[in-house]
Amino acid sequence: MKYKPYFEKAQQASRTLIGLSKEKTNGVLADLASALVLNTDEILAENVKDLSKMPVEDPKYDRLKLTTQRIVDIANDVKSVVNLASPLGEILSDKILENKLQIQKVRVPLGVVGVIYEARPNVTADVFSLCFKTGNVAVLKGGSDAEFSNLAITKVIHAVLSKHQINPDVLTLLPAERAATEALLNARGFVDVLIPRGSQSLINYVRENSKKLRNVEAELSNFVVKSGY
């Protein structure tokens, strides 16, 4: 499987987030917000490469376009995540049974979160910051329209993670090719939850292909049961 190493590294990286303090998490995100602004010129230069491939009249053009102010807005969104209360460790319920056994329901990370999105490079920073805040690894599959922009933002994020001695694989950006989307849809055992973010057609695509995968798994299960394996 061509993309298996991406998923394996992401899964391994998820273990490195266990026990990461809230102070450390917020410090990384605060540094990221500053780094995005400091690297504005580099990000905009890569964004121009993406824009040159898309007609100005395309409805997605404005969504794809980054400006100095839009990068400031992205940085401010990251700062907003810093100010959010962490849900990790929150006790949802706590009871003691008749046999004196105490049972608690506590919020924990999902693990590896896959997100498929289209020509919105801001999503790269948005999803990473939310996943990192909640102790999750992000595996992202952006559209080919925003390939250079997504790579530029990912480069900044990886630099900040390395600065704080955190495994850069806590953010994985898959190649922009369509085959990577299919690989992500098939990454059972590696990706714990998959989220489509974008148009209704994208959501429908993920839903339909997820159905196909479930049907295939059901058929295999029936075969195994009937065959006595």
C-alpha positions as CSV (number, residue, x, y, z in Angstrom):
1,M,0.0,0.0,0.0
2,K,1.7,3.2,-1.2
3,Y,0.2,5.4,1.5
4,K,0.6,3.0,4.4
5,P,3.7,4.6,5.8
6,Y,1.9,7.9,6.2
7,F,-0.8,6.3,8.3
8,E,1.6,4.2,10.3
9,K,3.7,7.3,11.2
10,A,0.5,9.2,12.2
11,Q,-0.7,6.3,14.4
12,Q,2.7,6.1,16.1
13,A,2.8,9.9,16.6
14,S,-0.6,9.8,18.4
15,R,1.1,8.0,21.2
16,T,3.6,10.9,21.7
17,L,0.7,13.2,22.5
18,I,-0.3,11.3,25.6
19,G,0.5,13.3,28.7
20,L,1.3,16.5,26.8
21,S,0.5,19.3,29.2
22,K,-2.1,22.0,28.5
23,E,0.6,24.6,28.9
24,K,2.9,22.9,26.3
25,T,-0.1,22.5,23.9
26,N,-1.0,26.2,24.2
27,G,2.6,27.3,23.9
28,V,2.9,25.4,20.6
29,L,-0.3,26.9,19.2
30,A,0.7,30.4,20.3
31,D,4.0,30.1,18.6
32,L,2.3,28.8,15.5
33,A,0.1,31.9,15.3
34,S,3.2,34.1,15.4
35,A,5.0,31.9,12.9
36,L,2.2,32.0,10.3
37,V,2.4,35.8,10.3
38,L,6.2,35.8,10.2
39,N,6.1,33.5,7.1
40,T,3.4,35.5,5.3
41,D,5.6,36.3,2.3
42,E,6.5,32.6,1.8
43,I,2.9,31.4,2.1
44,L,1.6,34.1,-0.3
45,A,4.3,33.2,-2.9
46,E,3.1,29.6,-2.8
47,N,-0.5,30.6,-2.9
48,V,0.1,32.5,-6.1
49,K,1.3,29.3,-7.7
50,D,-2.1,27.7,-6.9
51,L,-4.0,30.8,-8.1
52,S,-2.2,30.7,-11.4
53,K,-3.8,27.3,-12.2
54,M,-7.4,28.5,-11.6
55,P,-9.5,30.9,-13.7
56,V,-10.4,34.1,-11.8
57,E,-14.1,33.5,-12.6
58,D,-14.0,30.1,-10.9
59,P,-16.2,30.3,-7.7
60,K,-13.4,28.6,-5.8
61,Y,-10.9,31.3,-6.7
62,D,-11.8,33.6,-3.8
63,R,-11.8,30.7,-1.3
64,L,-8.4,29.7,-2.5
65,K,-6.9,33.2,-2.4
66,L,-4.8,34.3,0.5
67,T,-3.9,37.8,1.5
68,T,-1.8,39.3,4.3
69,Q,-5.1,40.0,6.2
70,R,-6.4,36.5,5.6
71,I,-3.2,35.0,7.1
72,V,-3.6,37.3,10.1
73,D,-7.1,36.0,10.4
74,I,-5.9,32.4,10.3
75,A,-3.4,33.2,13.0
76,N,-6.1,34.8,15.1
77,D,-8.2,31.7,14.7
78,V,-5.3,29.7,16.1
79,K,-5.1,32.1,19.0
80,S,-8.8,31.6,19.7
81,V,-8.1,27.8,20.0
82,V,-5.4,28.6,22.6
83,N,-8.1,30.4,24.6
84,L,-10.5,27.4,24.5
85,A,-10.8,25.2,27.5
86,S,-9.3,21.8,27.0
87,P,-11.9,19.0,27.0
88,L,-9.4,16.4,27.9
89,G,-9.8,14.8,31.2
90,E,-13.3,16.2,31.8
91,I,-15.4,13.9,33.9
92,L,-18.8,13.4,32.3
93,S,-20.2,11.1,34.9
94,D,-19.0,9.6,38.1
95,K,-20.8,6.9,40.1
96,I,-20.1,4.2,42.7
97,L,-21.8,0.9,42.3
98,E,-23.3,-1.2,45.1
99,N,-20.2,-3.3,45.2
100,K,-18.1,-0.1,45.8
101,L,-16.7,-0.1,42.3
102,Q,-16.3,3.5,41.0
103,I,-17.0,4.1,37.4
104,Q,-16.1,7.3,35.6
105,K,-16.8,8.5,32.0
106,V,-13.9,10.8,31.0
107,R,-13.2,12.7,27.8
108,V,-10.2,11.3,25.9
109,P,-8.7,11.9,22.4
110,L,-10.2,10.1,19.4
111,G,-6.7,9.2,18.2
112,V,-6.1,9.8,14.5
113,V,-8.5,12.2,12.7
114,G,-8.7,12.3,8.9
115,V,-10.1,15.3,7.2
116,I,-10.8,15.6,3.5
117,Y,-11.3,19.2,2.2
118,E,-11.2,21.3,-0.9
119,A,-9.7,24.6,-2.0
120,R,-9.5,26.3,1.4
121,P,-5.9,26.5,2.7
122,N,-7.0,28.0,6.0
123,V,-8.5,24.6,6.9
124,T,-4.9,23.2,7.2
125,A,-4.2,25.4,10.1
126,D,-7.7,25.3,11.6
127,V,-7.9,21.5,11.7
128,F,-4.4,21.1,13.0
129,S,-5.0,23.5,15.8
130,L,-8.2,21.9,16.9
131,C,-6.8,18.4,16.7
132,F,-3.7,19.3,18.5
133,K,-5.6,21.1,21.3
134,T,-7.7,18.0,21.9
135,G,-4.7,15.5,21.8
136,N,-5.4,14.2,18.3
137,V,-3.2,13.6,15.3
138,A,-4.5,15.1,12.0
139,V,-4.2,13.4,8.7
140,L,-5.2,15.9,6.0
141,K,-6.1,15.4,2.4
142,G,-6.5,18.8,0.7
143,G,-7.6,19.4,-2.8
144,S,-5.1,19.7,-5.6
145,D,-6.2,23.3,-6.2
146,A,-4.5,24.3,-3.0
147,E,-1.5,22.0,-3.1
148,F,1.2,24.6,-2.8
149,S,-0.6,26.7,-0.2
150,N,-1.3,23.6,2.0
151,L,2.3,22.5,1.7
152,A,3.5,26.0,2.8
153,I,1.3,26.1,5.8
154,T,2.2,22.6,6.8
155,K,5.9,23.5,6.5
156,V,5.4,26.3,9.1
157,I,3.5,23.9,11.4
158,H,6.2,21.3,11.2
159,A,8.9,23.8,12.0
160,V,7.0,24.9,15.1
161,L,6.5,21.3,16.2
162,S,10.2,20.5,15.7
163,K,11.1,23.7,17.7
164,H,9.1,22.3,20.6
165,Q,10.6,18.8,20.1
166,I,7.2,17.3,19.1
167,N,7.0,14.6,16.5
168,P,6.0,16.5,13.2
169,D,3.9,13.5,12.2
170,V,1.2,14.7,14.5
171,L,0.2,16.6,11.3
172,T,0.3,14.5,8.1
173,L,-0.6,16.2,4.8
174,L,-1.2,13.5,2.2
175,P,-0.2,14.1,-1.5
176,A,-2.8,16.1,-3.5
177,E,-3.4,13.3,-5.9
178,R,-6.9,11.7,-6.0
179,A,-5.6,8.2,-5.1
180,A,-4.7,9.6,-1.7
181,T,-8.3,10.3,-1.0
182,E,-9.2,6.6,-1.7
183,A,-6.4,5.5,0.5
184,L,-7.7,7.6,3.4
185,L,-11.2,6.2,2.9
186,N,-9.6,2.7,3.1
187,A,-7.3,3.5,6.1
188,R,-9.2,1.2,8.5
189,G,-7.2,0.4,11.6
190,F,-5.2,3.5,11.2
191,V,-7.7,6.4,11.1
192,D,-10.2,6.6,13.9
193,V,-12.6,9.1,12.4
194,L,-13.0,10.7,9.0
195,I,-14.5,14.1,8.4
196,P,-15.3,15.7,5.0
197,R,-15.2,19.5,5.1
198,G,-16.5,21.2,2.0
199,S,-19.2,21.1,-0.6
200,Q,-22.2,18.8,-0.6
201,S,-20.7,16.9,-3.5
202,L,-17.6,16.2,-1.4
203,I,-19.7,15.1,1.6
204,N,-21.8,12.8,-0.7
205,Y,-18.6,11.3,-2.2
206,V,-17.2,10.4,1.2
207,R,-20.6,9.1,2.4
208,E,-21.1,6.9,-0.7
209,N,-17.6,5.5,-0.7
210,S,-17.8,4.8,3.0
211,K,-21.0,2.9,2.3
212,K,-19.2,0.8,-0.3
213,L,-16.4,0.0,2.2
214,R,-18.9,-1.0,4.8
215,N,-20.7,-3.3,2.3
216,V,-17.4,-4.9,1.3
217,E,-16.6,-5.5,5.0
218,A,-20.0,-7.0,5.6
219,E,-19.7,-9.4,2.7
220,L,-16.2,-10.5,3.9
221,S,-17.6,-11.0,7.4
222,N,-20.4,-13.2,6.0
223,F,-17.9,-15.1,3.9
224,V,-15.7,-15.8,7.0
225,V,-18.7,-16.9,9.1
226,K,-20.2,-19.2,6.4
227,S,-16.8,-20.6,5.6
228,G,-16.0,-21.4,9.2
229,Y,-12.8,-19.3,9.3
